[in-house]
């Protein structure tokens, strides 16, 4: 790695301004890999109503969770999926990507209780976080949808129970 970029110089609590100053300093060196620092002004979010294709009880569940409208990228993704298209959503952290796939999956599970969904996550922590979010949405919806984590640490008896529970329609 280029010795101009000693990332060990960054310390927790130094703040964004300190990091920005360091990047600008590195940018001034001709052999630095930092070529530009761009300032982008904050902007207001763009919103859209929950698409009509979503089951009304799910819209009500969102409202109970304080979500009365969606970000425009969420609504666009959900509408694309409802129309049978693929969708790729690339946005920053905490921008609502989870709802882009959870809401269509929940909608399908409400409409077709015998349907199943399989989520694959690259880390155990992400899987647990997403399961918690999904179960919160399920609870708010009032629908009898079940979800489980199934990974290398799942005990053998729990694996069997999960397979049995997910192969039969919810009670």
DONUMAR-275265 format. One line per 8 residues: number of its first residue (from 1); their letters; for each residue y, x, z of N, C-alpha, C. Coordinates in pm, whole numbers, plus 50000, padded with zeros to 5 digits. Atoms other than C-alpha are relative to their C-alpha. Layout:
NUM	a	Y:X:Z:Y:X:Z:Y:X:Z  ... $
This chain:
1	xxxxxxxx	49881:50085:50000:50000:50000:50000:50124:50088:50000  49875:49927:50009:50353:50118:49930:50054:50026:50140  49950:49966:49866:50492:50303:50231:50137:49941:50027  49871:50065:49979:50823:50129:50177:49987:49866:50072  50020:50133:49944:50670:49807:50306:49915:50007:50127  50079:49993:49876:50557:49879:50663:50003:49867:50072  50001:50132:49941:50465:49527:50760:49983:50005:50150  50009:49987:49855:50393:49658:51106:50139:50001:50064 $
9	xxxxxxxx	49864:50006:49947:50774:49673:51141:50038:49860:50046  49968:50137:49963:50777:49294:51170:49940:49969:50136  50045:50035:49866:50752:49170:51525:50026:49852:50024  49976:50141:49967:50710:48815:51653:50134:49983:50073  49873:50031:49934:51039:48662:51757:50121:50066:49937  49886:49936:50062:51255:48875:51527:50082:49902:49916  49929:50102:50075:51346:48571:51324:50000:50023:49851  49998:49999:50145:51380:48489:50959:50109:50092:49948 $
17	xxxxxxxx	49888:49918:50047:51715:48664:50927:49963:50147:49999  50043:49860:49993:51564:48995:51035:49903:50034:49887  50096:49978:50108:51276:48961:50790:50071:50001:49865  49927:50007:50126:51512:48864:50509:50080:50128:49978  49924:49875:50012:51734:49166:50579:49909:50115:49961  50096:49894:50031:51427:49390:50566:49956:49992:49854  50038:50015:50140:51316:49247:50230:50114:50041:49906  49884:49962:50082:51667:49290:50089:50018:50152:50000 $
25	xxxxxxxx	49994:49855:49992:51666:49650:50212:49894:50062:49909  50107:49948:50084:51331:49713:50041:50031:49980:49852  49970:50032:50139:51457:49551:49722:50092:50106:49937  49906:49901:50051:51726:49820:49689:49933:50130:49954  50070:49878:50039:51466:50095:49645:49936:49982:49862  50054:50015:50135:51364:50162:49282:49848:49988:49992  50146:50010:50006:50993:50194:49365:49943:49890:50089  50044:50110:49915:50978:49885:49582:49934:49890:49916 $
33	xxxxxxxx	50059:50115:50070:50746:49601:49479:50084:49873:50017  49912:50115:49981:51013:49359:49606:50108:50007:49892  49907:49998:50114:51214:49272:49294:50115:49901:50015  49894:50100:49988:51417:48970:49399:49982:49922:50130  49997:50091:49886:51513:48762:49698:50085:49883:49956  49930:50118:50050:51611:48409:49606:50021:49902:50114  49967:50101:49900:51783:48159:49830:49995:49863:49933  50011:50135:50054:51688:47798:49764:50048:49904:50109 $
41	xxxxxxxx	49943:50094:49903:51893:47533:49936:49900:49889:50032  50086:50113:49959:51711:47265:50132:50043:49876:49923  49968:50125:50067:51691:46929:49965:49931:49886:50073  50058:50120:49939:51617:46579:50081:49868:49968:49931  50127:50042:50057:51265:46448:50029:50020:49883:49905  50000:50114:50092:51195:46207:49745:49884:49910:50040  50099:50093:49948:51007:45896:49854:49962:49894:49898  50050:50108:50085:50803:45622:49693:49920:49906:50089 $
49	xxxxxxxx	50082:50093:49921:50629:45309:49820:49851:50036:49990  50145:49984:50007:50259:45313:49899:49955:49924:49875  50042:50067:50124:50093:45234:49564:49926:49869:50027  50065:50131:49987:49976:44876:49516:49848:50010:49992  50145:49985:50013:49629:45008:49438:49931:50025:50135  50056:49971:49868:49581:45099:49806:49978:49870:50077  50034:50119:49923:49409:44836:50023:50109:49971:50102  49890:50034:49908:49672:44647:50229:49978:50046:50145 $
57	xxxxxxxx	50022:49958:49861:49503:44732:50560:50030:50149:50019  49969:49857:49989:49548:45101:50484:50151:50023:50002  49854:49994:49993:49918:45050:50415:50050:49962:50138  49964:50042:49863:49941:44869:50749:49965:50110:50100  50040:49890:49911:49754:45156:50917:50101:50115:49991  49898:49897:50016:50003:45403:50772:50126:49962:50077  49879:50047:49930:50290:45192:50906:49984:50014:50151  50024:49985:49856:50130:45191:51253:50010:50146:50044 $
65	xxxxxxxx	49990:49856:49970:50126:45571:51232:50140:50053:49967  49863:49961:50026:50497:45573:51141:50028:50039:49856  49982:49965:50141:50449:45623:50766:50024:49871:49923  49963:50123:50068:50636:45345:50587:50015:50020:49849  49995:49967:50142:50667:45523:50254:49939:50139:49984  50062:49871:50028:50511:45824:50088:50101:50093:49935  49922:49908:50081:50660:46138:49948:49960:49973:49855  50026:50032:50141:50685:46106:49570:49876:50074:49949 $
73	xxxxxxxx	50119:49928:50049:50417:46374:49516:49872:49936:50052  50117:50070:49948:50176:46181:49738:49971:49875:49917  50017:50122:50079:50232:45855:49553:49952:50033:49860  50042:49962:50136:50198:46030:49215:49853:50042:49997  50140:49955:49995:49870:46195:49316:49907:49881:50020  50084:50117:49970:49729:45870:49457:49990:49909:49878  50002:50083:50121:49827:45676:49144:49915:50065:49891  50081:49930:50101:49670:45942:48919:49852:49984:50032 $
81	xxxxxxxx	50140:50014:49961:49345:45929:49116:49951:49857:49982  50037:50141:50017:49343:45548:49113:49977:49967:49853  50014:50022:50144:49376:45564:48734:49881:50080:49943  50117:49925:50046:49068:45789:48717:50029:50140:49951  49962:49865:50043:49254:46114:48652:49975:50100:50113  50005:49894:49901:49215:46446:48828:50143:50030:50043  49867:49964:49951:49504:46569:49039:49992:50131:50075  49986:49877:49924:49610:46907:49171:50136:49993:50067 $
89	xxxxxxxx	49875:50007:49925:49873:46914:49445:50024:50137:50062  49965:49870:49946:50044:47242:49525:50138:49986:50063  49874:50013:49927:50311:47211:49793:49990:50087:50125  50005:49916:49879:50408:47406:50105:49920:49935:50113  50068:50047:49881:50235:47372:50439:50075:49881:50059  49945:50118:49930:50289:47042:50622:50084:49911:49909  49925:50083:50095:50407:46859:50310:49924:49874:49961  50071:50125:50023:50147:46584:50311:49886:50004:49901 $
97	xxxxxxxx	50111:49992:50096:49869:46714:50088:49877:49924:50050  50118:50065:49944:49602:46577:50323:49996:49852:49963  49994:50142:50033:49716:46220:50261:49972:49977:49852  50025:50013:50144:49691:46283:49885:49853:49978:49970  50143:50023:50025:49312:46294:49912:49938:49906:50102  50060:50090:49901:49239:46109:50237:50023:49853:49966  49970:50140:50027:49411:45788:50132:49914:49943:49887  50091:50052:50103:49217:45749:49804:49854:49991:50047 $
105	xxxxxxxx	50137:50005:49948:48890:45832:49984:49985:49881:50094  50006:50116:49910:48963:45580:50260:50003:49870:49922  49991:50121:50082:49058:45324:49998:49865:49968:49936  50132:50021:50061:48723:45371:49822:49899:49955:50105  50095:50034:49894:48531:45354:50151:50022:49858:50053  49970:50137:49959:48707:45030:50245:49949:49902:49895  50042:50089:50109:48638:44876:49905:49849:50002:49978  50144:49984:50024:48282:45008:49883:49937:50066:50123 $
113	xxxxxxxx	50054:49942:49876:48130:45054:50232:49876:50088:49982  50119:49916:50024:47815:45207:50080:50036:50135:49937  49955:49875:50061:48022:45486:49917:49999:50112:50105  49999:49883:49914:48016:45837:50063:50097:50102:49942  49911:49891:50042:48255:46132:50051:49955:50127:50070  50034:49871:49943:48184:46499:50108:50121:50091:49982  49889:49906:50003:48467:46732:50198:49946:50139:50029  50036:49861:49977:48422:47109:50176:50126:50078:50034 $
121	xxxxxxxx	49884:49922:49957:48660:47336:50366:49957:50146:50020  50037:49859:49992:48669:47717:50366:49988:50055:50143  50008:49950:49863:48707:47753:50743:49965:49888:50096  50038:50095:49896:48573:47584:51052:50124:49935:50062  49877:50053:49940:48924:47544:51197:50064:49894:49909  49942:50096:50094:49050:47369:50884:49914:49874:49996  50089:50116:50002:48744:47143:50878:50024:49913:50123  49977:50077:49877:48803:47039:51240:50136:49932:49997 $
129	xxxxxxxx	49865:50058:50010:49175:46984:51180:50001:49881:49905  50003:50108:50098:49109:46771:50873:49914:49883:50048  50081:50108:49943:48833:46574:51050:50082:49920:50100  49916:50067:49902:49075:46496:51332:50102:49909:49930  49901:50078:50076:49338:46378:51082:49933:49878:49935  50072:50108:50067:49083:46169:50890:49962:49892:50102  50043:50098:49900:48947:46005:51206:50119:49925:50059  49880:50070:49956:49302:45924:51318:50039:49890:49903 $
137	xxxxxxxx	49969:50101:50102:49361:45742:50990:49897:49887:50004  50106:50101:49991:49025:45564:51023:50026:49909:50119  49975:50080:49879:49108:45452:51377:50117:49904:49978  49884:50085:50026:49448:45321:51268:49966:49887:49904  50035:50102:50100:49285:45130:50981:49915:49888:50059  50087:50100:49941:49038:44948:51206:49870:49979:49925  50123:50013:50078:48760:44993:50949:49889:50084:50064  50112:49929:49938:48413:45102:51068:49950:50117:49915 $
145	xxxxxxxx	50035:49883:50081:48412:45433:50881:49969:50115:50095  50040:49886:49916:48233:45731:51031:50015:50129:49921  49989:49868:50062:48288:46099:50964:49952:50104:50100  50058:49897:49916:48120:46411:51096:50023:50137:49940  50002:49862:50047:48139:46788:51075:49854:50044:49997  50138:49953:50018:47818:46942:50946:50013:50143:49948  49989:49860:50041:47813:47321:50942:49889:50082:50064  50104:49912:49949:47607:47620:51045:49980:49993:50150 $
153	xxxxxxxx	50012:50010:49854:47676:47557:51414:49956:49862:50047  50044:50134:49961:47569:47193:51408:49855:50008:50046  50138:49994:49950:47258:47162:51628:49905:49919:49912  50102:50061:50086:46935:47063:51452:49989:49849:50023  50013:50143:49974:46910:46724:51628:50124:49923:49952  49877:50064:50049:47273:46647:51545:50000:49992:49848  50007:50001:50147:47213:46740:51180:49917:49881:49953  50088:50111:50037:46928:46491:51161:50072:49867:50020 $
161	xxxxxxxx	49928:50124:49971:47139:46219:51324:50113:49977:49899  49891:50012:50098:47432:46288:51088:49943:49957:49865  50060:50039:50129:47207:46269:50781:49957:49854:50003  50046:50139:49991:47058:45940:50904:50118:49903:50002  49885:50088:49989:47397:45788:50991:50078:49989:49870  49923:50004:50124:47553:45880:50659:49922:49947:49882  50078:50052:50111:47267:45753:50448:49991:49847:50002  50003:50146:49989:47299:45393:50571:50144:49950:50003 $
169	xxx	49866:50059:49999:47598:45164:50523:50047:49981:50142  49946:50019:49865:47830:45142:50827:49969:49859:50053  50030:50129:49935:47749:44866:51075:50124:49917:50017 $
